[in-house]
Amino acid sequence: MPEDIAALSYEAARDQLVEVVRHLESGQGGLEESIALWERGEMLARRCQQWLDGARTKLEEAVQARR
């Protein structure tokens, strides 16, 4: 994962992913640009999932600590 994506907060990664999807859905751009955007979108989605998985783990740990 590129450093620029790895350093993004959840919100920033999500916002960039939304923009990638909008651009792809608009049909603008050529094939090469669309492929590059798709690949970036996949990396952004993975980054968002990392944040969500981390939050889920912290929540589960907090619940266990209360028991």
C-alpha positions in Angstrom: 0.0 0.0 0.0 1.5 3.4 -0.9 2.6 5.6 2.0 0.1 8.3 1.0 -2.8 5.9 1.5 -1.3 4.1 4.6 -1.1 7.5 6.4 -4.8 8.4 5.8 -7.3 8.6 8.5 -10.5 6.6 8.0 -12.5 9.7 7.0 -9.8 10.9 4.5 -9.6 7.5 2.9 -13.4 7.2 2.7 -13.7 10.7 1.2 -11.1 9.9 -1.5 -12.8 6.6 -2.2 -16.1 8.4 -2.7 -14.4 10.7 -5.2 -12.9 7.8 -7.1 -16.3 6.1 -7.3 -17.9 9.3 -8.6 -15.2 9.7 -11.2 -15.5 6.1 -12.4 -19.3 6.3 -12.5 -19.2 9.5 -14.5 -17.5 7.5 -17.4 -14.9 10.3 -17.9 -11.4 9.4 -18.7 -9.8 6.7 -20.7 -9.2 3.1 -20.0 -5.7 3.6 -18.4 -7.0 6.3 -16.1 -10.0 4.2 -15.1 -7.8 1.2 -14.3 -5.5 3.4 -12.2 -8.4 4.9 -10.4 -9.9 1.4 -9.8 -6.6 0.2 -8.3 -6.4 3.3 -6.0 -10.0 2.7 -5.0 -9.2 -0.9 -4.0 -6.3 0.3 -1.9 -8.5 3.0 -0.3 -11.2 0.4 0.5 -8.6 -1.8 2.1 -7.4 1.1 4.2 -10.9 1.9 5.4 -11.3 -1.8 6.3 -8.1 -1.7 8.3 -9.5 1.2 10.3 -12.8 -0.6 10.8 -11.1 -3.9 11.8 -9.0 -2.0 14.3 -12.0 -0.2 15.8 -13.8 -3.5 16.1 -10.9 -5.1 17.9 -10.6 -2.2 20.3 -14.4 -2.4 21.0 -14.2 -6.1 21.6 -11.3 -5.6 24.0 -13.1 -2.9 25.9 -16.2 -5.1 26.3 -14.0 -8.0 27.5 -12.3 -5.7 30.0 -15.6 -4.7 31.5 -16.6 -8.4 32.2 
